[in-house]
Amino acid sequence: MVPDSDQLASSPRWSSSWWGPFDFVLENGLRVVLFQTEKSPIVELRLVADGGFANDPYGRSGLAALAMAMFSLLRTDNAQVGCALEAVGAALHGQVTPDAAVVGMSALHANLGDALRIYVSALAHPEFKAEDFELLRANRLALIVGERLNPFELALRVLPPVVYGRGHVYARPFTGSGIERDVAQITSNDLRNYYARHLTPENSTLVVAGSCEPGHLRAQLDETLKEWRAVPGTALANAPAETVADGSSVVIVNRPAASQTVLAAGLRTLARNSSRAEALIVADTILGGIFSSRLNLSLREREGWTYGVRSLLLDSRRQGFWLVRTAVRTDRAAQAMAEIAGEIDNLAGRQPSTPDEFSRAVDYLVARIPANHESCAQMADALAHAVIHRLPVAYAKNLARSLRRLSRDDVTETCHQILTGGRPRWMVVGEAAELFNQVRSIMPGKIEVVDLSSAALA
């Protein structure tokens, strides 16, 4: 189904206050991508480095996230980077994804030169005190304990190895925080090696959003970053080979006397830059991405088994992760699992999306685009997302047209393709004694029962 020109013309228009993207390479090899606006007092920068948690070395899961969390505690001129930036009206933040680490800075345009010098000093010469490192590592270990107590965060730890297969590059906690025993073994030398290996101009892209004139920004960055160069002998290693998921179909995490049962289903999907990625986004919206989704209308409105159910897509360069999660009445857990699995099957061809479902999902997604790209921070994050997933830098600018050109058949075929790669894998958190026979009655394959203290949940 190809929409007519009137439908395309009626889509919310991209804000005319943005110009670009401007794409250039500095003398030290760093690629810079800029979206320019006018009269903004804030400039947003995101350094995107190829050093996500999927690249953490064996036995050091959590290293990338620890390195990003440590960034504001790095030191420059005998002061912490975060404190030095605060003095010029700037703030630092770090983020880790499966495929990249992002070092972000928000700065006042009037003080951008001073903020850049501090930012670049931290990138080029990262230094920290031993006591700062020890305190941060202890905080990360406490964070992991907290994730294991939160059922929805626990799903991001338990399901990836089950969905992707142990040994897969993405078979790691999708919180990014790592495995407890590995984080406990990370040393300050590991952190220094991470910075030397990943924070280099050749392995990074700097995205900028603000009222910066391209020529002036380029000259300013060339001058500020001229001494930042790659360290010889620190080329990135190839990622591990992919594997096929095997093992348990269901992991039951025993939580005695739980008042509800938490369900989480995971499916491996597609690379974010796949030609079918937009059809998958529409499928997710129909399945569980909005209040009027199929699953919410079924499990909440019709059956009354839950207060709400949601699905979401976790993007990655190789194979994404489709997650469905909810909390239900324990006596209806197996039925809810069957309903969720059945609706995924339905979208793959048994009961394809209706014209009303399809148009409502596309309209919803298109209507959100302008609001998601208004501020400098939103634009910088959108640019960083495009760089991380190797999308065109103007991807968001053309997204409405791409969505409008989809058909219902595109959604059906995409869901069918995903299901041919494997069935949903499950994590169930609740009273194992009540759940095991329920689940076994409807779910083929191996069912594993573990306790919260189990090494399997490390």
N, C-alpha and C positions, 0 to 999 in steps of 0.2 A: 504494500500500500504506500504510494508516494503522495504526500499531501499537495494540494494545489497552492499556487503562489499566494493567495489571500491568507491561507493558514500560516504560511511562513512569515508573511509580512506582519501578522498580528502577534508574533512572538515578542516578549519583552526585549527591548533593544539594549545592547551593550552601552554602558555609560560613555557619553562623549567626552567626559572629563579625563579619560585615559588615552595616552598616545604610546605607540610602540607595538610590539616589543622592539627594543634596540639590543642588538646582540653583537658583542665584540670580544676580542681576546687581548689581554694585557701583555706587556713585554716579558713578564715572568711565566707566561703560559696559562694564567688563570682566565677562564671564560667568565664573562659578565653578561647578565641579561637584565635589562631595565624596562620597567613600565613607568612612564612619566605622567604626573598629574600636576595641577597648578595650585599654588598657595597652600600647600600642606606644611604645617610646622614640624611634622614627624617624617623621618625617613626610616624605612624598614629594610633590614638586610638579612639574608639567610645564606650562610655558606653551606652548600650541600656537598658532603664528602662521601666517597664510596667506602663506607665503613660501618654498615648496619650490623644488627645482631646476628644475621645469618652468616656473617664473616668472622664471628668470634672463634678463636682457635679452640681446638679440642681441649677440654679440661678447663676452659676459661669462659664459659658461657656467662654473659652478663658484663663482659669487659667494655663493650661499646657504650652501654647505658651508664656504667660507672664513670667512664671517661667524659660523657656529656654532663652528667650530674656534677662532676668535679670541676667543670669549666669555670664556673663563677668563683671557685676557690683558688684558681690559679693566681700567681702573683706577678706583679709588674712594678718595678721601682719600689720594692719593699712594701707594697700594699696589695690587697686582694683586688683582682680585676673587677669584681662586682662593685666594690666600694669606690674604686677609681672612676668607673663609668658613672656611678650614681652622682659623683661630684660634678659631672658635666651634663647631667640630665639624661643619661642613657641607661638602658637595662639590658641584661644578657639572659639568654635562655637556651637550653639545649634540648634536643629531641632525637630519639633513635627509632628507626623503622627497620623492617627486615633487610632492606637493601642500602640504606644510607643513614648517615648521622648528619644532623642539621644544627649548626651553631648560629643562633639568631641574635640580632641586636636591634633594639628600637632606640633611635637617637633624635635629638632635636636638630633640625636642619641647620640652625645657626651655629651649633657646636659640632657639626659632623666631622670636621678635620681633627679635632681633639679626640673625639670618640673613636675614629678610625685608627688613630695611632695606638690607642690602648688595645683595641680589638686585634689589630695585626700583631702587636707585641705578644699577646697571649697565643695567637695562632703559630707564630714563628718560633717563639722561645717559651714553651709552656713549663713553668716551674711551680712547685707547690711544697708546702711543709709536710713532713712525715705525719705530724699529729692531725693535720687536716685530712689527709688520706685515710688514716685509721678511723677517724670519726665518721667520715662519709661511708666507708665500707660497712661499718657497724649499722649505720642507718639503712643501707641497702639490704642488709640481712634482715633487719626488722621489717622492712617493706615486703620482702618475700613472705615472711610469716603472715603478715596481714593479708596478702593476696590469697594465701591458702585458706584463710577463714572466710573469704568472700566468695560465695558460689559462682558468681558470674566472672570474677577475675580468675577463679580456679579453672573455669572452662578454657580460658586462654592459655593456661599452663598444661592442662591434661590433654586437650584434644589435638594439638598440632602433631605430636608423634604418632597418634592413632590415625589421623587423617592422611598425613603425608607418608608415614612409614619411618621407622627409626633409622637414622643414618641420612635421611633427606636433609638438604640444606636448610629447610624451614621447620624441621622437627625440633623446635625449641619453644620455650614459653613466649607467646605473642605479646605479653606485657613488656618484653624486652629486658626485664630485670635479671634474668638468668636463673641458673640452678644454684641452690643454696651452697652445696659443697664446693662448687666451682668458684663462686664469689668469695668464699672464705679463703681460697687459695690465691686470689689475685694479689700481685705485689705492686709496689710502686714502679718497679722496672717494667712490668707488663704495661702499665699505663703510659710510661714514657715511650715504649716501643710502639704502642697504638698511635700516639700523637705523631711520631716520626714517620710511621708507615702510611697513615691515612690523611693527615692534615697537610697536604702538599698542593701546590697550584695545579699540577697536572692531573690530580685525582679529584678535583673539586670544581664547583661552579658557584659563583656568587650571584644571587638574585637580589635585585634592588627595586623598591617601589617608593616613589616620593617625588617631590618637586625638584628633581635634579636635571640640569641640562646635560645631555649625553656627552658632549665634548668636554665640558668642565669636569664631569664625574670621572671620565676616562683619564684625564690628566692628573686629577687628584689621586686616583687609585694607583696609577703608574708610579707616582712619586712616593706614596705611602707604602706600597707593597714591593718596591723594587728589590729589596734585600731578602724577600721571602722566596726561597727556592727549595726544590726537592732535595732530600737527603740521599746521597748516592747509596745504591744497594738496598732500597726499600720498596721495590716494585711489589704490587699486590699479587697474591697467589690466586690460582684458579679456585673457584668454589667446588665443593665436593659433588660427586655425581648424584643424580636423583635416584630415588628408590620407589618401589611400589608399596602402597599401604598394605599391611597384613596385621595379624594378631587379633585383638579383641574388637568386636563390633560394638560392645557396650562396656563402659567402665562405670560400675556402681560405687560411689563413695559413701561409705556408711556413716550416717550422722544420726545416732540413736535419738529417739523422741523428737525428731524434727516435725514441726507443725505443717510444713508443706514439702513438696518434692520439687527440686530444681531440675529442669531438663535443658540440655544444650546439645544441639546437633551440628555437626560440621561436615562440610563438603569441600574438596579441593576444586578450584574453578579454573580461571584463565589468567594469562598475563594481563596486566592492566592496559597494555598498549595493543591488545588483541583487537582485531576488526569487529569482534562480537562483544566488546566490553560494554558498549552503550546499551545493547539489548539485554545484557545481564543486569545492568542498573535498573532498567524498567522491570525486569522479572522480579528483582528484589523488592521493588516498591509495591508490586502487586501482591507478592507473597506475604511480606511482613514489615515493609518499610514505613507504612503510614497507618493511622488509626483505622481507616476503612479497608485495610488489607484483608485478604482471604483468611489468614490465620486468626487475626483479631476478631473478625466477625464470627468465625466458627467457634473458637475456643472460649472467647469471652462473652460475646453477645448472644450466641445461640445456646451453647452448652453451659456457660457459667462456671467453667472449671478453673479460670484464672482471672486475675485483675488485668492482665495484658500480656501480649506476646509480640516480640520484635525480631526482625532479621536484619543483618547488616553484612556488608562486604568489606573484608580486610584486604587491601590491595597489596600486590607485590609484583616484581618484575617477571617472575617465572610462572608461578601458579598461585592464584589468589585463594582466599579462604572465605567460604560462605557460612555464616554462623546464625543459627536460630536459637533463641533462648527465652525461657519463661519459667514461672513457678506455678505449680498446679496442685490441686487436691491429690493427696497420695493415692486414694482409691481409684483415681482416674488417670494415673501416670501412664500406664501402657496404652490406654485408649488415646491419650493426647499425643504420644509418640507416633502411633499409627496414623493419626490425623495429619500431623506435620509431614511425615514421610509421604502420605497419600497426596497432599497438596503439591508437593514438589513433583511427584509423578504426574499429577494432573497438568501442571504447566508444561511438562515435557511432551504433551500430546494427548493424554487421556481426556482432559477437559481444558483445552487451551484458553488463554485469556479471551474474555469477551470484548467486543468493540468498546463497551462502556468502561470496563476495567483498564483497557489499554490506553484509551484517550485520557482518562482521568489521571493515570500514572504519568503520562508524558506531559500533560498540562502542569501537573504539580512540579515535576522536575524542571521544566522550562521556566516556570514562574519564580523558582528559587534562585536562578542564576544571577540576575542583577543584584539581589540583596546579599549574595555571597561574595561579591567582588566590589564592594563600595569603598572600604577603608584601605589604607596602605598595608596594614597587617594582613587583611584578607587577600589582597592581590599578591603580596610576597609569598604567602602560604600556597596560593594557587600556582604560582610560578615554580616554587620548590617542588610541589607535587608533580608537575609536568616534567621537571628535570629528573627527579628520582625515578619516575616510571618511563622515561624516554619517550614522552609524548611531545608533539610540537609545542613550542612555547606559547603559541596563540591558541592552544587547545580550548581553553575555557571560552574564548571569544567566539569560537565556531560551534560550541557544544549544542546550543539550541537548534541550529540547523541540522546537526547530526541526529539529534533525537527526533526531530520532526520527520526525518526521512526513513525512520524505521517502520517496519510492518509487524503485525501480530505474528506472522510466520517466523520473523527473525527471533522473537522471544521464544517461541516453541522450539525451534531448531537449536537455539543456544542451550536451553535447559536439557534437551535430549542429549546434546554433545557432552554436557557436564555429567549426566547420569551414566553415560557409557564409560566414563572414567572411574566410576565407583559409587557405591551407595553411601548414604549418610552414616557417620559414626557418632556415637552417643556418649555423653557423660550424664549420669543421673546421681543426684545428691539427695540422700534421705535415709529412711529406716530400711536397711538392706533386707531385714527379715520379712518385711511387708512387700518389698519391691521385686525380689529375685524371681519368684514364680510368675508374677505379673508380666515381667519383661520377657522371660523365657517363652511365655505362651505366644508372643507375637513377633519376637525378634530372632531370626536365624543367626548362627555364628556364635563365637565365643563370648561369654559374659565374664568379666573380671570384677571381683569385689575387693575393695581396698579400704583401709582406714585413713583418716586424715594424717596420721603419723607415718604412713607408708612411704618407703623410699621412692615408690613410683610417682609420688606427688612432689618430689624434690624440686 
